[in-house]
Amino acid sequence: MKDIYLIFLLMILFQGYTVADGKAHSSDSIAGHSEVERWYTPLHLQSGERLYKKHCIVCHNTDARGTLDWKKTRANGDYPPPPLNGSAHAWHHDLSTLTQTIQDGGVPLGGVMPAFRSQLTNNEILAVIAYFQNFWSDDIYASWLELGGRE
């Protein structure tokens, strides 16, 4: 009988640490545990994670942390890829600007990021944005909303 109670208790404890994709996540990095209502769904996150790993991770690194010295220009004058995890300036841009930057790349803005318009659909771009926004703290996400991020 004690074994049944132990199993039941363990099931309750671990239930809160999974999401729709079945992977374990900490409450710090999953919007499902967020105090701030976010625009995206677990399906956005699943798709976004896959697409981010295919197209973005090579420059923006794991967990969207970017390059260590992203504020310092390289020898050729280019800036390294910035973090997208809420620790840099991505959260200052509304959803439309983030989408356009991914579609058109960074070249029109003086950067070197390639355009993804021909590789990703609009829905896929939104999934990628959802994925990296999921690393934003509630405070950063709330500030983004206050700046008109959803407009």
C-alpha positions as MATLAB code, in Angstrom:
seq = 'MKDIYLIFLLMILFQGYTVADGKAHSSDSIAGHSEVERWYTPLHLQSGERLYKKHCIVCHNTDARGTLDWKKTRANGDYPPPPLNGSAHAWHHDLSTLTQTIQDGGVPLGGVMPAFRSQLTNNEILAVIAYFQNFWSDDIYASWLELGGRE';
ca = [
       0.000    0.000    0.000;
       2.887    2.358    0.784;
       4.257    1.761   -2.709;
       1.010    2.952   -4.276;
       1.097    6.172   -2.264;
       4.737    6.742   -3.190;
       4.026    6.209   -6.878;
       1.013    8.513   -6.695;
       3.080   11.215   -4.963;
       5.858   10.952   -7.549;
       3.335   11.212  -10.383;
       1.940   14.422   -8.903;
       5.410   15.901   -8.426;
       6.579   15.197  -11.975;
       3.331   16.132  -13.687;
       4.065   19.862  -13.421;
       7.396   19.572  -15.230;
       6.233   18.384  -18.638;
       4.480   20.057  -21.529;
       2.754   18.852  -24.670;
       5.978   17.688  -26.322;
       6.661   15.337  -23.410;
      10.060   16.829  -22.598;
      10.942   18.043  -19.140;
      11.219   21.814  -18.747;
      11.959   24.063  -15.838;
       9.401   26.704  -14.936;
      11.944   29.394  -15.845;
      11.914   28.540  -19.539;
       8.387   27.525  -20.409;
       5.532   29.936  -20.968;
       3.063   27.387  -19.653;
       4.275   28.279  -16.180;
       4.382   31.995  -16.885;
       2.436   34.519  -14.857;
       2.072   36.664  -17.992;
      -0.278   35.461  -20.713;
       1.707   34.909  -23.900;
       0.441   34.919  -27.475;
       1.831   31.532  -28.503;
       0.858   27.925  -27.871;
       2.803   24.733  -27.069;
       2.485   23.829  -30.769;
       4.287   27.057  -31.712;
       7.056   26.083  -29.295;
       7.405   22.565  -30.695;
       7.638   23.779  -34.260;
       9.741   26.790  -33.295;
      12.295   24.679  -31.463;
      12.736   22.406  -34.481;
      13.042   25.362  -36.873;
      15.349   27.324  -34.568;
      17.689   24.340  -34.317;
      17.675   23.964  -38.104;
      18.102   27.628  -39.107;
      19.148   29.815  -36.168;
      21.199   27.914  -33.613;
      24.377   28.085  -35.707;
      24.549   31.858  -35.111;
      22.315   32.589  -32.101;
      23.444   29.525  -30.112;
      21.635   27.210  -27.718;
      18.861   28.789  -25.670;
      19.032   31.856  -27.956;
      21.971   33.197  -25.933;
      23.763   34.699  -28.948;
      27.472   35.442  -29.035;
      29.377   36.312  -25.869;
      30.789   39.651  -27.099;
      27.818   40.548  -29.280;
      28.235   44.308  -28.653;
      31.841   44.338  -29.868;
      32.483   44.606  -33.607;
      34.519   41.939  -35.312;
      37.712   42.705  -37.246;
      35.642   43.159  -40.437;
      33.347   45.697  -38.722;
      30.348   43.364  -38.409;
      28.563   42.799  -35.131;
      28.221   39.192  -33.945;
      24.733   37.672  -33.577;
      22.979   39.105  -30.504;
      21.119   37.087  -27.901;
      17.416   36.580  -28.583;
      16.707   35.340  -25.051;
      15.665   38.703  -23.601;
      19.135   39.812  -22.524;
      19.729   42.030  -25.581;
      17.542   44.260  -27.739;
      15.166   41.805  -29.485;
      12.462   42.528  -26.915;
      12.463   46.203  -27.956;
      10.998   45.235  -31.335;
       7.336   44.499  -31.993;
       6.178   41.254  -33.569;
       5.937   42.836  -37.011;
       9.538   44.101  -36.876;
      10.831   40.757  -35.603;
       8.976   38.996  -38.427;
      10.287   41.414  -41.054;
      13.863   41.065  -39.783;
      13.694   37.284  -40.121;
      12.059   37.552  -43.553;
      14.455   40.157  -44.969;
      17.545   39.447  -42.877;
      19.829   41.972  -41.268;
      21.478   43.336  -44.418;
      18.886   46.126  -44.936;
      19.617   47.197  -41.347;
      23.395   47.140  -41.755;
      23.814   43.603  -40.421;
      24.794   40.296  -41.971;
      21.936   37.975  -41.001;
      20.604   36.186  -44.098;
      17.003   36.527  -45.213;
      14.712   33.577  -44.523;
      11.732   34.671  -46.627;
      12.299   31.869  -49.134;
      12.998   29.185  -46.501;
      10.302   29.872  -43.891;
       6.584   30.571  -44.139;
       5.025   33.340  -42.042;
       3.680   30.727  -39.618;
       7.117   29.147  -39.305;
       8.666   32.553  -38.605;
       6.086   33.131  -35.870;
       6.970   29.732  -34.401;
      10.668   30.683  -34.304;
       9.792   33.971  -32.579;
       7.624   32.095  -30.069;
      10.516   29.761  -29.359;
      13.011   32.486  -28.524;
      10.425   34.609  -26.702;
       9.834   31.624  -24.476;
      13.275   32.305  -22.965;
      12.204   35.827  -21.981;
      11.406   36.361  -18.322;
       7.898   37.461  -17.385;
       9.252   40.955  -16.670;
      10.869   41.260  -20.101;
       7.786   39.853  -21.837;
       5.509   42.260  -19.919;
       7.768   45.175  -20.902;
       7.589   44.031  -24.523;
       3.790   44.053  -24.317;
       3.814   47.530  -22.764;
       5.957   48.775  -25.662;
       3.282   47.501  -28.071;
       5.009   44.237  -28.928;
       1.882   42.535  -30.272;
       1.095   45.379  -32.681;
];
